[in-house]
Amino acid sequence: MTAHLRSRYGASPLHLLGHLALFALAAFAFTQMFSGSGVIQLIAWLIGFALLQDLVLIPLYTLAGRGLSRLPGASVNYVRVPAVISGLLLLVYAPLILGLGAHTFLFYSGHHPSGYLRNWLLISACLFLISGFVYLVRGRRA
């Protein structure tokens, strides 16, 4: 039976069960997102960030990529990796970094959302400093 399922499905039954469990979890999260009064706000955020991505960020990515391509050799990745990590952190924590929804965050979590901008800037600075240090160490070895 397992061999037949593996030949038809392409993976083990445990793989299939894991995916089914994650689909159930995603369905639960989806219903929780759309069950309250925040549906309009969620849709507005999604549309707003889609427009921001298409109209602002992609041209900036392109210009930054062209500028980085002028750097010698593999040093591009020493700038690109911390920039991507910092950008992902900004994307995930944008409402808190920008100070939007502070009352809602405080109400639901019981924690005050102050310090997210400072922490994001410090984390980004540390990422670039570590990347620069690794670049210098590897440059001296070569």
N, C-alpha and C positions, 0 to 999 in steps of 0.2 A: 504494500500500500504506500509506504513512504517513497519507495523508488518510483512508483507510478506518479505520485504527486510531484516529486522532484523533477521528473522528466517533463511533466505538463507545466508546472509552475516555474521551474528553473532554480528553485532554492528550497531550503528545508521547511518543514511545517512550522518550526519555531519562528522563522523569518516571517511567514505569513501571519502568524498570531501576533507578532510584534507590530506589524503594520496595521492589522485590524484594531489593536489596542490604541495605537497612536491616532488612527482615524476617528475612533470613538472619543478620544480626548480632544481632538481638534473640533469635532462636532459639538461637544459640550462647551468649549471655549467660544465657538461661534455663536451658539444660542445665548450664552451669557453676555456677549458683547451687544447683541441686538435685542435684548429683552428689556432694556431700560429706556430712559428718556434721552440717553446720550447718542442715539443713532445718528441724528443730524450732525452732531458735533464730530462723531467719528468719520462720517462721510466727508464733512468739510475738511478735516485734517488730511484724509487720504487724498482728496482732490488737490488741496493746497500743496501738499508735499510732492505730488506727482507733477504739478505745474512748476514748482520750484526746481525739481530735479531736471525737467526737460528744458526749461527756459533759462535757468541760471547755472545750475551745477554742471551740466554736461559741457557747456562752453568753457567753464572754468577748468574742468578736468582736461579738456583738450588743450587749452593753453598751457596748463601746468605740465602736461605730458610732453608737449613740444619743447618747453623750457628745460625739462629734466633730460630730454634726449640729447641735449648738448653737453651734458656732464660726461666725463670720461668713463667708459667701461661699465662695470657693475656697480658703480657708486649710485646709480639711479635708485636701486632698491633700498639703499640706506636712508633715502628721503621718502620714497614711496610707501614703505611698510609702516612707519610711524604715522604718516599722513592718513593712510587708510584706516588704521586702528582708531586714530583720533576722530576721523570722520564718522566711523561707525558708532563710536561712543556719543558723538554729537547727535547723530540720527536717532539713537535709542532714547537718549535722555533730553532731547530738544525742549519739550515743554518745561521740564524742571530747570534746565540750564537757562532758558529764556525767561523764567519766572512766571510761566503761564500755568494756571490751575493750581496755584499754591493752596488755596482754601480747600479744594477738593482733595488734594493729596494729604493735607493735614487731617481732614475729616475721616478719610478712609484708613490712613495708616497710623495716625496718632503721632507722627513725626513731623517736625517743621522742615520744609524743603530748602532751607537756606544753605548756602555753601556749594551748591552743585556747579555753578559757574567757576568758582575758585578751584574746586577739585578737578573739574575737567581741564582747566588751563594748566594746573600743576601736573596732572597725569600726562597731558600732551607734551609739556616741556620736558618731563622726565623721559618720555619715549624718544623724543628727538635727541636728548643728551646721551642716552644709552646707545642709540643708533650711531651717533657721532663718535662716541668713545670706541665702539666696536669697529667702526670704519678706520679710526686712527690706529688701533692695535693691529688690525689686519694689514693695514698699509705699511706699518713698520716691519712686520714679519716678512712681507714680500719684498 
